[in-house]
């Protein structure tokens, strides 16, 4: 049996749900066609330790306790395309892939409420347990609004050096959100209007605004250069992992070989190897 979950390329929005003294952190994650896989192969031996770490092991324990089940003999294995600690939701994707594998192993229907309850007991999470865009309160584990699957982009992105501990910067983020609450509110309103009208260009503009606001608190070294060169490459916007190390361009159509070469040369001049991936749906 296997379970699969996509990751993210950061977010199209991260900020307060609304302006106020005690802002909730809301995200619109940017799904990417990169994945985490978890496999369980029944066998004669007692199950080995899940190779994805403590959080996925905890998710397994909570799942089994919730349904009153015992794991049969067999072997776990796993694989992931998602880099750890850079903004690709690798930890949440590992947990969700594990849970999807368990639902299939025990022939149970996938239950989003059970998944949310387990995630809430483990970590602040992204909305990768859904197969659509969503406005999501990452700390409260609440889906505020489902945004559908009409929007998609092609991307060129890089990963800047380092990692970000989201828990360690939460206080800094909340202070920043209180200071810029009205700007974030306008940004989120524009983003939601873009999704509602199926307008990728409007979504890309709002994502760029969110990334620009993020520069005031967790800056990306290449952001100013990338913003200045956006029109040269025909990109509709810039996206970031707001509490990660990813930054990239949003394109409305598939990139041809010449454009990929030009982008690769540009990013190489900044000291980075770029990658290309399809983000969203559409």
Secondary structure as GFF3:
##gff-version 3
##sequence-region A 1 282
A	DSSP	beta_strand	2	16	.	.	.	ID=ss1
A	DSSP	beta_strand	25	42	.	.	.	ID=ss2
A	DSSP	alpha_helix	54	67	.	.	.	ID=ss3
A	DSSP	beta_strand	74	80	.	.	.	ID=ss4
A	DSSP	alpha_helix	90	105	.	.	.	ID=ss5
A	DSSP	alpha_helix	112	120	.	.	.	ID=ss6
A	DSSP	beta_strand	133	137	.	.	.	ID=ss7
A	DSSP	beta_strand	142	148	.	.	.	ID=ss8
A	DSSP	beta_strand	152	159	.	.	.	ID=ss9
A	DSSP	alpha_helix	166	179	.	.	.	ID=ss10
A	DSSP	alpha_helix	181	197	.	.	.	ID=ss11
A	DSSP	alpha_helix	200	214	.	.	.	ID=ss12
A	DSSP	alpha_helix	223	233	.	.	.	ID=ss13
A	DSSP	beta_strand	237	240	.	.	.	ID=ss14
A	DSSP	beta_strand	246	251	.	.	.	ID=ss15
A	DSSP	alpha_helix	257	269	.	.	.	ID=ss16
A	DSSP	beta_strand	275	280	.	.	.	ID=ss17
###
